[in-house]
Amino acid sequence: MSSVDSTEYESSSLQGSYAWTETLKGVYYGPGSLKTALPKLLDVLGGAKALIVTGRSLYEKTDVVKKVEAILKERKAYGGTFHEIGQHAPVAGIRKGLKAFEDAGADIIVSVGGGSPIDAAKAIIYFHQQKSGGDFLKQIAVPTTLSAAEYTVGAGYISEEGKKVAVSNPQLAPAGIILDAELTLATPERLWLSTGMRAVDHAVENLYRPLVPPPVKHLCYAALADLFKYLPESKANPQAIDVRQKLQIASWMSLWPLRLEKYSALGLSHALGHKLGATYSIPHGITSCLTLAPTVALKAQIASQEDKEWLSGTLFHLREQSTGSLDGDVLKLSGLIDGLVKNLGLQSNLEEYKVPRADVPTIAELAVGNMDDPTYPQVVKLLEGLYPN
């Protein structure tokens, strides 16, 4: 009988661990679920007075926030609404939100909207804990996009210097999540569909992200199958609530909650998105539209055998024929992602967002860590390919 050295598997997905996020008490989903789920979560979490954290457009241009306010008022748990959270969550708005929370005498946050208000709520909770030295506050997240910020333990925001920074702690993950597709009907089409591509980005990059256990990777396969099917259907029929609900569940599967000790980018596409988004005011959904397909194409050259196998496996779940080679399959997946972006009307380039070509080396260096990284020249070439010929 031969013996196998266990160190052989240490860099493989065949060895690892899995745990649920420490804080999450429940995910409620379904059209109209807000009305029953929000009171249940307040009871479970012991929230007596809630501050709503949201963005200005959602607050002023839709009735979504008013629906949340009405439920809180009915329970006499309404502590006010703070709606000064901007794109990428500038820290000035976070500090104002913390003051609003303290002035209201609130003990829980209900975030409503996309990734910016959900991340801003996490940052408010982080700053509050740092200031008070007590326990972390709880957050109930009510997402209206597909960005999936509600499943992570970290919060990205823009510092006073205009840089994208992050805080992370296992206690920052929302304690309750409500996926009510009816609340997404007012989300602008471009935001809805581009955050759907952000979910595609999550699912793909989780296939080669370190420490992601195989069962979660198989959830990512299921997420990709649904995202590729239902995003075009949602574009064709924006009022189809059942399709929107399926997309919210696919977004959940794309970034299934994990108990990770540190918040980090999933992979190169996300790392590039973080450097492009805040600095040049590009929405994160759009950065995924720009960077994911070329990142996957690059993986055909630089990824490990195992990572290529996981990426190749996506074709089966998308009901696509294999090319007969791993590299060919990875390149085919890149082409399918590019085709989905174009089908959704989300194609763009860095020139449209006024990203100077002269900044490309710096962006690449920040994304990979340093210019000595062996992939640095290839990432520079990737970024140069995001300009029109």
WORAKA-V221568 format. One record per run of one state. SS is the DSSP state (H for helix, E for strand, - for the rest). FROM is the first residue (numbers start at 0). LEN is the number of residues. Records with the same first field share a line. If there is no record, write none. Layout:
SS: FROM-LEN ; FROM-LEN
//
This chain:
-: 0-5 ; 9-16 ; 29-4 ; 45-4 ; 61-2 ; 74-3 ; 85-4 ; 104-3 ; 113-1 ; 132-5 ; 143-5 ; 151-2 ; 158-5 ; 168-1 ; 172-3 ; 179-1 ; 184-4 ; 206-7 ; 236-4 ; 254-13 ; 280-3 ; 302-2 ; 312-1 ; 317-8 ; 343-13 ; 368-7 ; 384-5
H: 5-4 ; 33-12 ; 55-6 ; 63-11 ; 90-14 ; 114-18 ; 148-3 ; 169-3 ; 180-4 ; 188-18 ; 213-23 ; 240-14 ; 267-13 ; 283-19 ; 304-8 ; 313-4 ; 325-18 ; 356-12 ; 375-9
E: 25-4 ; 49-6 ; 77-8 ; 89-1 ; 107-6 ; 137-6 ; 153-5 ; 163-5 ; 175-4
//
